Amino acid sequence: YALTINAIVDNRMQGMVYIKALNMLIILPITAFFIPAPFQHIFALLPSHWVFQAVNQTLLQTMNTWSFIIGFGLMWILIILSSKFFWRKHFN
């Protein structure tokens, strides 16, 4: 998260705006807890959706390992991409 913000922005004001926008993308999948079951995967393209689904399934004791695998796999991909982008911007 911090790597992504730091790699994208050019100044502090722009950083604050991007933080607000990225917070909405991270928190938006929480609404899936309050949506009926057939519509819960509306936010499936957001990586945090799968992590929240994994936590929800763990709390409901209906464990599905695919939510963990997809969620944490997407998070690792984002971390790697953010690190590479950060490295290119600041150390090249």
N, C-alpha and C positions, 0 to 999 in steps of 0.2 A: 504494500500500500504506500508506504513512505518512499520506496524506490521509484514507484510509478509517478507519484506526484513530483518528486525531485527531478526526474528525468524529463518530464513534460514542460514544466513551468520555466519562465524566464525571470519572474520577479515575485515578491511576496504577495502582492494583491492578486495576481493571477493564481498563485498557489491556494489562496483562501477560497477562491471561486471554484477551483477544481476539487478541493476537499469537499465542499458542499455537494457538488454534482456526484462525486464518487460515493459519498455517504448514502445518497439516495439509491444508487445501484446496489449497495451492499445491504441496506436495510429493507428495500422493496420486497424481497422474497419472504420476509416475515409475514406479510399479509396472506401468504398461502396457508398459514395456520387457521385463518378465519374464513377461507373460501371452501365451498363444498368439494368433496373428493374428486369428482370428474374434472374440475378446473384447476387443481393444485399445480399442475405442471405448465402453467402459462409462462412462468418465469424460468423455464428450463435452460435457457441460453445463458443465464447468469450463474457463474460458478458458486456463488454463495447459496443459491437455491438448493443445490445438492447437499451441501453441508447442513443446512437447516432441516432438510428432509431426513437426513441421517440422524440428527439429534431428535427430531420428532418421532421417528420410528423406534429409536432407543427408549424414549420416554414411554411410548405406548407398548413397548415390549413386542413389537412386530418387526424384528430386526431384518433388514434387507441389506446385504453387503454391497449391492450395486450402487446404492446411494453414496456409501463411503468411498468406493473405488472411483466413481465418476467425480464426486466432489473434490476429493483430495488430489486426484490426478489433474483436474483442471486447475486447481490452486498451484500445484507444482509447475505446471506449464506456464502459468502467469508469472510466477516468481522467477523462473528462468528467463522468460522474455523481458521482464522488467529489469532484471540484473544486467542483461546484455545491453539493453537500451541505455541504462544508467551508465554503464561502463563506457560505452561509445561516446556519450555526451560529455562526461567529466574527465576521462582519462585518455582520450585520443586527440 
